[in-house]
Amino acid sequence: MTAEKRIVLILGGARSGKSSYAQQLAAERGGRALFCATAQPLDDEMRERIQAHRQSRPPGWDTLETRDGLAAALEGVAGRYETVIIDCITLLIANCMGATDDPAAAEKTVDAEVDALIDLMRSSTCSFILVSNEVGSGIVPDNRLARVYRDVLGKANQRLARAADQVMLLTAGLPLKLK
């Protein structure tokens, strides 16, 4: 990742290698890194996943765990690092939406979160690596809440891709440069 690629968005399906690739980019960049984790340990399986992710990070990296309000949590902190990894936007958006199936309310909440994040990334001196799932290539969900989520996340990914200097698509661990 070079200086002109300050904002990198990594998209891909589940288990496509997005997180590993993000960590590799940050490690290659060097310097201080902050890993922002958005997952919530709601069950035993998720607790195990979170623990595995924690163990996969280099020992010198700092971690910030937050379910939403990410830009506010990073305000004043991001500048202490050369690189901030956000893993992942997918869960951040789900957390912001809560359990609402009201598309307008969900989109309004998510838009505010994404606006704040984009503003922070543009004004910060550090680089950002964002990880998010590409949800537009699968089947149409069978329930309203899942369709609203897919639509809201897809729009958020589009906005983040426009703001990013580089966008990568990971498939089977292989990166494809989209932008």
Secondary structure, DSSP 8 states (H G I E B T S, - for coil): --TT--EEEEEE-TTSSHHHHHHHHHHHH-S-EEEEE-----SHHHHHHHHHHHHHS-TT-EEEE-SS-HHHHHTTTGGG-SEEEEE-HHHHHHHHHTT---HHHHHHHHHHHHHHHHHHHHH-SSEEEEEEE--TTS---SSHHHHHHHHHHHHHHHHHHHH-SEEEEEETTEEEE--
